[in-house]
């Protein structure tokens, strides 16, 4: 019985060195205009209307609607605060309970503010329109008076 013994050196078992590997080409850039990542920059610049008119309007309407929702919720909680019971356990509760409740309340208030945003934006536009007409009428009256 003869056994054939093959010996391999440790260098034969290793993959080739990085310098001897064939370089693979980099992946091609995405060709579609809509990419899967929301933070990908777009090629088209923002229009003047979008940048200087609608963005401040939407921001102001969201803040105003959030203020309205928050004041409404505070009015409801302050009227019912006298009937509130102290928590059991000597008035001590876990801090994570309060964080969870605040998180849920914040989500609810933001959701309500986003639902009201369109109505508030319309009211803001109406107010700005009435203000412009009022200024125009006052300006005509002042110029006619002089």
WODADA-V632201 format. One record per pair of residues at least 12 apart in sequence whose C-alpha atoms are under 7 Angstrom apart, sorted by the first residue. I is the first residue (numbers start at 1). J is the second residue. Records with the same first field share a line. If there is no record, write none. Layout:
BEGIN
I: J + J
END
This chain:
BEGIN
57: 121
58: 121
61: 117 + 120 + 121
62: 113 + 114 + 117
65: 113 + 116 + 117 + 120
66: 110 + 113
69: 109 + 112 + 113
70: 109
END
